Amino acid sequence: MGHLLLTWRLVARDMRRHPGEVVMFLIAVTTAITCLALGLATRDAVETAYLKTREATAGPDVVAITTATDPSRVAERIARTPGVAEQADPVFSFSTTVRAHGRTERSAVEGRGSAPSAVDRPLVTSGTWVRSKGVVVERAFAEKLGVRVGDRVTIGGRGYPVVGTAVSAATGVYPWSDWAQGPGPSDGGGRVWLTEADTRAAAGDDPGVYTIRVRLTDPSTAAQWARTVFTKDRRGADWVNTRNWQVVLEADSKIIKFAQPTLVIGGWLLAAAAIVTLAALAAVRATRDNRRAGLLKAVGAGPGTVAAVLLTQHLLLTVVATALGLAFATLAAPGLAVPSAGLLDSAGPPSTDTVVAAVLAAVVISLAGTLGPVLRAARASTVQALVDPAHLLTYHPRLTALTAYLPTSLLLGVRLLARRPGRAALTSVGTAATCVMVTAVLTFHADPAYSRISEDRDVLTDRTLLGVTLALAALSTLNTVFLGWRTAVQARRALTITRTLGATPGQVVTALCVAQLLSAVPGVVLGIPAGLGLYGLFSFEMWVPATAWLLTVALATLLAVAALTALPAWVHTRGPAGRALDAELA
């Protein structure tokens, strides 16, 4: 208990005295865990929502669509086929346009009776079921049209009041819910329900099609069953097409097909940026942790106890950040994992797999950013930790020869970079992560093949890409400012001496910017091609943005790094050099 109490008091005191470090730690790790948890939550969310909707609406295993004038022949053939558990009566449908609030969309119109069907019973989510001269609109389609119960829509030139909205698992959610077309290519559209009489009247001379819903004794064999029943030799003169429930699920899953990998990849890029943040924080804490390690060893603590004390704060903050990340992901998941109102909400607490993965990711991020400095402090001797001697700089004769004739600002910047190559690597990693996502956003917008069907999916993907990119840019901005400030602090004495030898404050600021820019250049050079490559892995076709746009990204990134570094650098050059040297000697 004595060790635990001592550890807690040291940790609590340190967090109270340095709240800024605690906030930075929590922001970095929480952001990465939230994005990763969202990506994992969307993995099975659509399937869960679809199966829930399918159960609630007695969804069919197979839907047969035929242009036969008399669908009874097809229905009888289905009824005589082994493996059929239930079969609904043929439903007349036709494809037309629906107009509401000045917006026109394609739609399938189905004629349904007031009595519940044996298979495919749409669940009314607002209002009532179909009645004479009243229309029920699929809920996702209703949201797209912006209609509610009581509004009016125009179907084939006839006006109908909306009496309800409903969901069904018989077809894909909007915009893949219009299956009432005959032979030939199908267009995306929504779905509405009218009474049988109103459907016939609205169809006019349109021959339409008939849909027959079927439940099988073994739903997993739906595709094989359809291929067996509707072979060419058994189909006869009637045109018959089929859709099985696996096809419906695949269509529904397309809504988040690109959003899910965006979140996962973005989460790992945010994790890389978080590691940069924690490594920078560890560098700031190094002197303080070394002294604490020396004091603990002076009173008899071993290296294991020292390491445990120093790691406890990081692990406690990691637990808090993980809990916050999972909480934020749980709140955001309903609108992202199942973005269509055509499915029932399946939101719930994160699964065990998601929690375990989030915890492991958070621990990896925390240890990757902090373990090295902690182990060095634990292994240092007591005297060395207490005295904390100055770090001897490595002499680079070749570098000295190469930079001897450079302009003053560039010479100082290159030598600052050579003094701390680890910090340069951190800057490169953070810059590369940001460039990857920015390039992916530009590549996404460069794709000219946006079809009307994929607009909703593209909007979701665009928002996801933009959200992850903004989060990554914000974290990278924080890292750049922090690393620039830390570089200025650690080089203050050397740069002050340089100023006494004739360097101007402007040259000192430029030198600090040069050091950061030289570190950021490899990140830009690697990040842009990596962004193009990652986008190509998940895209059907690879569209490369215009070279001018890619050059703009590179230039804007480097200018941002320079601007964010110049501010803390300027702060450290405001005072006279003599006063700064007096402060150092004091």
DATA-V499954 format. One record per residue. SS is DSSP state (2 for helix, 1 for strand, 0 for the rest). BURIAL is b if it has 24 or more other C-alpha atoms within 12 Angstrom, else e. D_FIRST is the distance of its C-alpha to the first C-alpha in Angstrom with 2 decimals. Layout:
# DATA-V499954
SS:BURIAL:D_FIRST / SS:BURIAL:D_FIRST
This chain:
# DATA-V499954
0:e:0.00 / 2:e:3.78 / 2:e:5.47 / 2:e:5.05 / 2:e:5.98 / 2:e:8.45 / 2:b:9.77 / 2:e:10.43 / 2:e:12.13 / 2:b:14.15 / 2:b:15.20 / 2:e:16.19 / 2:e:18.07 / 2:b:19.84 / 2:e:20.98 / 2:e:22.28 / 2:e:24.21 / 0:e:25.65 / 2:e:26.44 / 2:e:29.48 / 2:b:27.57 / 2:b:25.41 / 2:e:28.68 / 2:b:30.39 / 2:b:27.65 / 2:b:27.76 / 2:b:31.57 / 2:b:32.02 / 2:b:29.76 / 2:b:30.64 / 2:b:34.34 / 2:b:34.24 / 2:b:32.29 / 2:b:34.62 / 2:b:37.67 / 2:b:36.44 / 2:b:35.43 / 2:b:38.85 / 2:b:40.59 / 2:b:38.87 / 2:b:39.52 / 0:b:43.23 / 0:b:43.60 / 0:b:44.48 / 2:b:44.85 / 2:b:48.66 / 2:b:49.07 / 2:b:46.86 / 2:b:48.81 / 2:b:52.11 / 2:b:51.40 / 2:b:50.33 / 2:b:53.57 / 2:b:55.59 / 2:b:54.38 / 2:b:54.98 / 0:b:58.50 / 0:b:59.69 / 0:b:59.98 / 0:b:62.59 / 0:b:62.04 / 1:b:65.30 / 1:b:67.54 / 1:b:71.16 / 1:b:73.19 / 1:b:76.97 / 0:b:80.01 / 0:b:82.24 / 0:e:84.56 / 0:e:84.03 / 0:b:80.39 / 2:e:81.07 / 2:b:82.03 / 2:b:78.65 / 2:b:76.91 / 2:e:78.92 / 2:b:78.13 / 2:b:74.42 / 2:e:74.70 / 0:e:76.42 / 0:e:73.76 / 0:e:71.33 / 0:b:67.68 / 1:b:68.31 / 1:e:66.30 / 1:b:67.44 / 1:b:69.76 / 0:b:70.51 / 0:b:74.01 / 0:b:75.10 / 1:b:74.18 / 1:b:76.54 / 1:b:74.89 / 1:b:76.18 / 1:b:74.82 / 1:b:75.71 / 1:b:74.28 / 1:b:72.43 / 1:b:72.77 / 1:b:70.63 / 0:e:70.12 / 0:e:72.28 / 1:e:70.22 / 1:e:71.80 / 1:b:69.90 / 1:b:71.00 / 1:b:70.16 / 1:b:70.93 / 1:b:72.48 / 1:b:72.11 / 1:b:74.25 / 1:b:72.30 / 0:b:73.25 / 0:e:71.64 / 0:e:70.64 / 0:e:67.37 / 0:b:67.98 / 0:e:66.99 / 0:b:65.20 / 0:b:63.71 / 0:b:63.22 / 0:b:62.02 / 1:b:59.32 / 1:b:60.42 / 1:b:57.65 / 1:e:59.76 / 1:e:63.21 / 0:b:65.31 / 0:b:66.81 / 0:b:70.20 / 0:b:73.25 / 0:b:76.76 / 0:b:76.93 / 1:b:73.13 / 1:b:70.78 / 1:b:67.17 / 1:b:65.35 / 1:b:62.47 / 2:b:59.41 / 2:b:58.60 / 2:b:62.30 / 2:b:62.47 / 2:b:59.68 / 2:b:61.56 / 2:b:64.76 / 0:b:63.01 / 0:b:64.59 / 0:b:63.39 / 0:b:64.99 / 0:e:68.20 / 0:b:68.93 / 1:b:71.99 / 1:b:72.32 / 1:b:75.47 / 1:b:75.95 / 0:b:79.08 / 0:e:80.80 / 1:e:79.96 / 1:e:77.60 / 1:b:75.02 / 1:b:72.43 / 1:b:68.84 / 1:b:68.02 / 1:b:64.63 / 1:b:62.11 / 1:b:60.75 / 1:b:58.75 / 0:b:59.88 / 0:b:58.75 / 0:b:62.35 / 0:b:62.48 / 0:b:60.13 / 0:b:58.85 / 0:b:60.87 / 0:b:62.40 / 1:b:62.90 / 0:b:64.07 / 0:b:67.86 / 0:b:69.21 / 0:b:72.57 / 0:b:74.57 / 0:b:77.21 / 0:e:77.81 / 0:e:76.79 / 0:e:73.80 / 0:e:71.47 / 0:b:70.31 / 0:b:66.98 / 1:b:67.07 / 1:b:65.73 / 1:b:66.76 / 1:b:68.30 / 1:b:69.71 / 1:b:73.02 / 1:b:75.08 / 2:b:77.41 / 2:b:80.44 / 2:b:78.93 / 2:b:77.82 / 2:b:81.37 / 2:b:82.83 / 2:b:80.45 / 2:b:81.11 / 0:e:84.88 / 0:e:86.50 / 0:e:83.22 / 0:b:83.22 / 0:b:79.43 / 1:b:77.51 / 1:b:76.14 / 1:b:72.56 / 1:b:71.71 / 1:b:68.11 / 1:b:67.19 / 1:b:64.27 / 1:b:64.03 / 0:e:62.81 / 0:e:60.64 / 2:b:59.49 / 2:e:58.19 / 2:e:61.82 / 2:b:63.10 / 2:b:64.19 / 2:e:65.94 / 2:b:67.55 / 2:b:69.03 / 2:e:70.42 / 2:e:72.04 / 2:b:73.62 / 0:b:74.95 / 0:e:76.52 / 2:e:79.75 / 2:e:81.97 / 2:e:80.45 / 2:b:80.09 / 0:e:83.82 / 0:e:85.22 / 0:b:82.26 / 0:b:79.70 / 1:b:76.21 / 1:b:72.88 / 1:b:69.49 / 1:b:65.92 / 1:b:63.09 / 2:b:59.67 / 2:b:58.04 / 2:b:60.30 / 2:b:59.26 / 2:b:55.57 / 2:e:56.26 / 2:b:58.18 / 2:b:55.42 / 2:b:52.82 / 2:b:54.93 / 2:b:53.79 / 2:b:50.37 / 2:b:51.52 / 2:b:50.98 / 2:b:48.29 / 2:b:45.73 / 2:b:45.97 / 2:b:46.07 / 2:b:42.67 / 2:b:41.15 / 2:b:42.69 / 2:b:41.96 / 2:b:38.32 / 2:b:38.07 / 2:b:39.97 / 2:b:37.60 / 2:b:34.74 / 2:b:36.52 / 2:b:36.88 / 2:b:33.18 / 2:b:32.34 / 2:b:34.69 / 2:b:32.85 / 2:b:29.39 / 2:b:30.91 / 2:b:32.53 / 2:b:29.33 / 2:b:27.62 / 2:b:30.57 / 2:b:30.13 / 2:b:26.44 / 2:b:27.24 / 2:b:27.83 / 2:b:24.79 / 2:b:22.50 / 2:b:24.24 / 2:b:23.65 / 2:b:19.93 / 2:b:19.80 / 2:b:21.83 / 2:b:19.70 / 2:b:16.51 / 2:b:18.70 / 2:e:20.20 / 0:e:17.04 / 0:e:16.49 / 0:b:14.87 / 0:e:16.80 / 2:b:18.66 / 2:e:16.33 / 2:b:13.32 / 2:b:15.93 / 2:b:17.38 / 2:b:14.22 / 2:b:13.60 / 2:b:17.32 / 2:b:17.71 / 2:b:15.01 / 2:b:17.32 / 2:b:20.27 / 2:b:18.86 / 2:b:17.76 / 2:b:21.26 / 2:b:22.75 / 2:b:21.46 / 2:b:22.89 / 2:b:26.08 / 2:b:26.54 / 2:b:26.29 / 2:b:28.76 / 2:b:31.04 / 2:b:31.26 / 2:b:31.92 / 2:b:34.67 / 2:b:36.14 / 2:b:36.31 / 2:e:38.15 / 2:b:40.55 / 2:b:41.19 / 2:b:43.80 / 2:b:46.25 / 2:b:45.77 / 2:b:45.25 / 0:b:48.19 / 0:b:50.32 / 0:b:53.44 / 0:b:54.19 / 0:b:56.28 / 0:b:53.25 / 0:b:51.06 / 0:b:47.61 / 0:b:45.00 / 0:b:42.02 / 0:e:38.71 / 0:e:35.02 / 0:b:34.40 / 0:e:34.75 / 2:e:32.05 / 2:e:33.70 / 2:b:33.64 / 2:b:29.94 / 2:e:29.08 / 2:b:31.50 / 2:b:30.19 / 2:b:26.56 / 2:e:27.78 / 2:b:30.03 / 2:b:27.37 / 2:b:25.05 / 2:b:28.12 / 2:b:29.08 / 2:b:25.70 / 2:b:25.35 / 2:b:29.05 / 2:b:28.84 / 2:b:25.66 / 2:b:24.80 / 2:e:27.51 / 2:b:26.58 / 2:b:22.87 / 2:b:23.88 / 2:b:26.39 / 2:b:23.93 / 2:b:21.52 / 2:b:24.55 / 0:b:26.13 / 0:b:26.29 / 2:b:24.55 / 2:e:27.92 / 2:b:29.15 / 2:b:26.14 / 2:e:26.44 / 2:e:30.22 / 0:e:30.44 / 0:e:34.11 / 0:e:36.63 / 0:e:37.22 / 0:e:40.61 / 0:e:42.94 / 0:e:44.82 / 0:e:48.53 / 0:e:50.70 / 2:e:54.32 / 2:e:55.78 / 2:e:54.00 / 2:e:55.25 / 2:e:58.75 / 2:e:58.65 / 2:e:57.42 / 0:e:59.46 / 0:e:62.28 / 0:e:60.33 / 0:e:60.39 / 2:b:57.81 / 2:b:55.58 / 2:b:55.60 / 2:b:55.07 / 2:b:51.98 / 2:b:50.60 / 2:b:51.04 / 2:b:49.38 / 2:b:46.40 / 2:b:46.07 / 2:b:46.32 / 2:b:43.59 / 0:b:40.91 / 2:e:42.07 / 2:e:38.65 / 2:b:38.92 / 2:b:42.45 / 2:b:41.25 / 2:b:38.81 / 2:b:41.74 / 2:b:43.94 / 2:b:41.51 / 2:b:41.12 / 2:b:44.87 / 2:b:45.73 / 2:b:43.56 / 2:b:45.33 / 2:b:48.75 / 2:b:48.23 / 2:b:47.81 / 2:b:50.53 / 2:b:52.91 / 2:b:52.15 / 2:b:53.01 / 2:b:56.26 / 2:b:57.18 / 2:b:56.63 / 2:b:58.99 / 2:e:61.46 / 0:e:62.09 / 0:e:65.47 / 0:e:65.40 / 0:e:63.83 / 0:e:65.66 / 0:e:65.80 / 0:b:63.96 / 0:b:60.93 / 2:e:60.64 / 2:b:57.85 / 2:b:55.86 / 2:b:56.53 / 2:b:55.42 / 2:b:52.05 / 2:b:51.66 / 2:b:52.78 / 2:b:50.28 / 2:b:47.45 / 2:b:48.52 / 2:b:48.88 / 2:b:45.51 / 2:b:43.63 / 2:b:45.75 / 2:e:45.07 / 2:b:41.30 / 2:b:41.52 / 2:b:43.84 / 2:b:41.56 / 2:b:38.53 / 2:b:40.79 / 2:b:42.12 / 2:b:38.67 / 2:b:37.96 / 2:b:41.35 / 2:b:40.93 / 2:b:37.45 / 2:b:38.56 / 2:b:41.72 / 2:b:39.90 / 2:b:37.48 / 2:b:40.48 / 2:b:42.28 / 2:b:39.38 / 2:b:38.91 / 0:b:42.69 / 2:b:43.41 / 2:b:44.17 / 2:b:46.33 / 2:b:48.17 / 2:b:48.70 / 2:b:50.33 / 2:b:52.40 / 2:b:53.54 / 2:e:54.66 / 0:e:56.76 / 0:e:58.58 / 0:b:56.60 / 0:e:56.83 / 2:b:53.94 / 2:e:55.54 / 2:b:55.44 / 2:b:51.76 / 2:b:50.96 / 2:b:53.15 / 2:b:51.42 / 2:b:47.99 / 2:b:49.60 / 2:b:51.29 / 2:b:48.03 / 2:b:46.54 / 2:b:49.81 / 2:b:50.16 / 2:b:46.69 / 2:b:47.61 / 2:b:50.96 / 2:b:49.62 / 2:b:47.54 / 2:b:50.70 / 2:b:52.80 / 2:b:50.43 / 2:b:49.27 / 2:b:52.74 / 2:b:53.93 / 2:b:50.61 / 2:b:51.01 / 2:b:54.53 / 2:e:53.47 / 2:b:50.64 / 2:b:53.01 / 2:e:55.61 / 2:e:53.30 / 0:e:53.17 / 0:e:56.65 / 0:e:59.97 / 0:e:61.78 / 0:e:60.65 / 0:b:61.81 / 0:b:61.24 / 0:b:61.30 / 0:e:63.97 / 2:e:63.41 / 2:e:63.68 / 2:e:60.68 / 2:b:58.55 / 2:e:59.63 / 2:e:58.79 / 2:b:55.24 / 2:b:54.86 / 2:e:56.39 / 2:e:54.49 / 2:b:51.14 / 2:b:51.94 / 2:b:53.22 / 2:b:50.07 / 2:b:47.92 / 2:b:50.20 / 2:b:50.15 / 2:b:46.38 / 2:b:46.00 / 2:b:48.75 / 2:b:47.05 / 2:b:43.97 / 2:b:46.25 / 2:b:48.72 / 2:e:46.09 / 0:b:45.25 / 0:b:48.94 / 0:e:49.96 / 0:e:49.53 / 0:e:51.89 / 2:b:50.98 / 2:e:51.27 / 2:e:48.75 / 2:b:46.26 / 2:e:46.78 / 2:e:46.35 / 2:e:42.99 / 2:e:41.92 / 2:e:43.12 / 0:e:41.49
